[in-house]
């Protein structure tokens, strides 16, 4: 008796996908499937492990090197550990619903083993089969891929279990049978064509950041007059732009308001922290968040209410550097400021009441702004560049800058 070989049977990993162009699909896969299809980038950069690896893994490493940066000696490699911790925190529910990982972009180097007809007519859903030994490379999202490998290699170290990881579904897009040059181009486009978000703007979106939360609380705590109506100051805070324009309803950005909060917390040290996270454990004087909130929000709310007209008129007070400098001055009224330089809020208000907030060169040129060749006053100097000079001008009226902003 001789056995006959099966016909038409295709072995491999099956994925349910939906095509979005004739050489690419989207779908989801389980974590074990990802770590099986895409070898660990760490392992492929370890000469000792690679030397003992199979020929298939070595060939995969060579192909990966044509379309990816190395993890070693780069910020990318340093991000793998924190990324794994972030994912683990999300999976354990520590971040609530406020966490996300982007789809991983994969390159299937060669034709598919099989692609089914539509599973449900008109749905576009199909099943594709990735044959064993097929080269699948992450051309975008490799840091995330490495983080998933770390989690799957030792889930207990992150407070997880294999069954928990097996239940996770990962979104992906898969490009099929592209030439290496095309895969490299996709890598370039994904990493260069997009515009990076400015760090201070990104920080103002982080709702786990203590500085951002306080900025929102300050904005919500006070109402101001706008065209005869009392509205929450939060309506005048732009949360999505680096700077407001003349046509915007808002008069100040959230990142600028956050700079006011952070310098209120840390004084001059807040200038360097304006684009860095503020963790609750790092709050000044080891104060609890509730105590910091009770100290910061009423004081800044009172100042916003007192100088609301200057804010709604888009005076110099709305410039990020001016708000940062104001925060440094406000810091001296906080309970955790150094006793030798501390003073009362009433003393600060006396210093502020004498200032000309109008956007005019005779007051702010050389302090928080520069006059261009056209004669126009430009407040584009950053928080770190000008915040300290503004603080000195506010705190020391007898200095040249202090006299200038007071019209002397």
Protein Blocks (a to p, Z undefined) as FASTA:
>chain_A
ZZdddehiacddddddddfbfkbccddddfklmmmmmccfklmmmmklmmmmcfklmmmm
mmmmmmpccfbhpfklmmmmmmmmmmmmmmnopnojmccddddddddedddfbdcddfbg
hklpacddddehiacddfehklmmmmmmmmmmmmmlnopafklmmmpccdddddehiafk
lmmmmmmmmmmmpccddfklmmmmmmkbmklmmmmmmmmmpccdeehiacdfklmpcfkb
fbdcfkbmbfbdfklmmmmmmmmmnommlmmmmmgccdfklgghhiafklmmmmmmmmmm
mmmmmmmmmmmnopaklpmklmmmmmmmmmmmpmkbcfklgccfklmmmmmmmpcfbdcf
klmgoklgccdfkopacfkbcfklmmmmmmmmmmmmmbmklmmmnoZZ
